[in-house]
Amino acid sequence: MIKQNLKAAKMLETIYGCKWSFTIYALLKNGINRPGKMVKSVEGLTTKVLNQCLRKNIEFGILTKKTFNEIPPKVEYMVTPFGEKFLKILEEVESLNAD
């Protein structure tokens, strides 16, 4: 139980600590799911930082990556079912600051 709580705490700290996670979630919500388009859509977001953030979100099971067998390679990111639940919780946490 403690190990599970620590995992959840690490996930929350990592996501809240990432400057770009919420921006990425907003982009995905608006149908922007390809890395190149994400970088072009957000001033200040670099490919390196985007990839780090996406990788962390995949490790936590919030996002999934789909790679198409094309040249040049095509990659798309989507929110997982777990990610949908997690994002609802984050929205609730954010709403606490609305007062």
C-alpha positions as CSV (number, residue, x, y, z in Angstrom):
1,M,0.0,0.0,0.0
2,I,2.8,2.4,0.9
3,K,4.7,1.6,-2.3
4,Q,1.5,2.3,-4.3
5,N,1.0,5.6,-2.5
6,L,4.6,6.6,-3.2
7,K,4.1,5.8,-6.9
8,A,1.0,8.0,-7.0
9,A,2.8,10.8,-5.2
10,K,5.8,10.6,-7.6
11,M,3.4,10.7,-10.6
12,L,1.6,13.8,-9.2
13,E,4.8,15.6,-8.4
14,T,6.3,14.8,-11.8
15,I,3.3,15.9,-13.7
16,Y,2.7,19.1,-11.7
17,G,6.4,19.8,-11.8
18,C,6.4,19.6,-15.6
19,K,5.8,23.1,-17.0
20,W,4.3,21.6,-20.2
21,S,2.1,18.7,-19.2
22,F,-1.1,20.7,-18.9
23,T,-0.3,22.4,-22.2
24,I,0.1,19.0,-23.9
25,Y,-3.2,17.8,-22.4
26,A,-4.9,20.9,-23.8
27,L,-3.3,20.3,-27.2
28,L,-4.5,16.7,-27.2
29,K,-8.0,17.8,-26.2
30,N,-8.0,20.1,-29.2
31,G,-7.0,17.3,-31.6
32,I,-3.3,18.2,-31.9
33,N,-1.6,14.9,-31.3
34,R,1.5,14.9,-33.5
35,P,4.8,16.2,-31.9
36,G,5.8,18.5,-34.8
37,K,2.4,20.3,-34.7
38,M,2.6,20.5,-30.9
39,V,6.0,22.3,-31.0
40,K,4.7,24.6,-33.8
41,S,1.5,25.4,-31.8
42,V,3.3,26.5,-28.5
43,E,5.8,29.2,-28.3
44,G,8.8,28.2,-26.2
45,L,8.1,24.5,-26.4
46,T,11.1,22.6,-27.8
47,T,11.2,19.1,-29.3
48,K,13.6,17.9,-26.6
49,V,11.4,19.1,-23.7
50,L,8.3,17.8,-25.4
51,N,9.8,14.4,-25.9
52,Q,10.9,14.3,-22.2
53,C,7.4,15.3,-21.1
54,L,5.7,12.8,-23.4
55,R,8.0,10.0,-22.3
56,K,7.1,10.6,-18.6
57,N,3.4,10.7,-19.4
58,I,3.8,7.4,-21.2
59,E,5.7,5.8,-18.3
60,F,2.9,6.7,-16.0
61,G,0.3,5.3,-18.3
62,I,-1.4,8.7,-18.9
63,L,-0.6,8.8,-22.6
64,T,0.0,6.2,-25.3
65,K,2.1,6.5,-28.5
66,K,1.0,5.1,-31.8
67,T,3.7,4.8,-34.5
68,F,2.7,4.4,-38.1
69,N,4.9,2.4,-40.5
70,E,5.6,5.2,-42.9
71,I,8.5,7.1,-44.2
72,P,9.0,9.7,-42.8
73,P,7.8,8.1,-39.5
74,K,4.4,9.3,-38.3
75,V,3.7,9.3,-34.5
76,E,0.6,10.3,-32.7
77,Y,-0.2,10.5,-28.9
78,M,-3.4,9.8,-27.2
79,V,-4.8,9.8,-23.7
80,T,-5.3,6.4,-22.2
81,P,-8.4,5.3,-20.3
82,F,-6.3,5.7,-17.1
83,G,-5.2,9.1,-18.4
84,E,-8.8,10.2,-18.8
85,K,-9.5,9.4,-15.1
86,F,-6.3,11.1,-14.1
87,L,-7.1,14.2,-16.0
88,K,-10.5,14.4,-14.4
89,I,-8.8,14.4,-11.0
90,L,-6.3,17.1,-12.1
91,E,-9.2,19.2,-13.2
92,E,-10.8,18.9,-9.8
93,V,-7.5,19.8,-8.1
94,E,-7.2,22.9,-10.4
95,S,-10.8,23.9,-9.6
96,L,-9.8,24.2,-5.9
97,N,-7.8,27.3,-6.9
98,A,-10.8,28.9,-8.5
99,D,-12.1,30.3,-5.2
